[in-house]
């Protein structure tokens, strides 16, 4: 039966409505698909940029280290001649720490003995094993202010520090200044994570720490007195330093200059806390260590000891 004009017109109207609905779907789907594709591309490029940036920073660090290692002895000697003695400013101790020091009962034969503390920040690293070997060779105990490294090759080093009688202390878990120094809460979360991490690995509940950059750092967005108060509440003692090896600088520093920085002013202090670093790029610190130990051991009435409860903390900023 032939379709009437009305039926034909109705079919055309239905076909037209279907085309309109399809066109609407396309109008919606095409921009959505474009946005989705662009989002995926942006995520991919962001990940690639992060990876490339990390590799670039690593390459720069390696390049800097290689250029330093490739310097001639004449170049290194010239830099040493031009480099002034590295010193630190005067420090303060809180009344609490001063009274604690006065109350300590030192054996009479040790009352006039200068105590020198070798402290290493930022480890463990590829150099930690060598540092521990040198310390064992000279029968010397040191203090390691460590960071959190979960890679398999570092875990035995935390245990070795403890097993060989050195003091295991906290620096920070992430060592990312812009994160840990945002608030008291961000600092406490980072330090607590490190404390738990070290306890799980070594069984030692650490009660000594050193602020990244020291208590006198100028990076923290939090008043350092607030962070010091937090440590007091947690019964955690913090230690700065009154002698610096100078190896914190990114510039090359020779082993001889490290020894000179560490020993030139030791005579000023009854207790000298020396700042050094245990990190991949600090090769000359390791090279300087034997000569440094020998120089200190040759001094009269001087002992190299690890930080303990009897150690008088050195504070750049006190909590008075």
Buried (B, 14 or more C-beta within 10 A) or exposed (E): EEEEEEEEEEEEEEEEEEEEEEEEEEEEEEEEEEEEEEEEEEEEEEEEEEEEEEEEEEEEEEEBBEEBEEBEEEEBEEBBEEBEEBEBEEBBBBEEBEEBBEEEEEEEEEEEBBBBBBBBBBBBBBBBBBBBEBBBEBEBBBBBBBBBBEEEEBBBBBBBBBEEEBBBBBBBBBBBBEBBBBEBEBBBBBBEBBBEBBEEBBEBEBBBBBBBBBBBBEEBEBEBEEBBEBBBEBEBBBBBBBBBBBBBEEEBBBBBBBBBBBBEBBEEBEBBBBBBBBBEBBBBBBBBBBBBBEBBBEEEEBBBBBBEEEBBBBBBBBBE
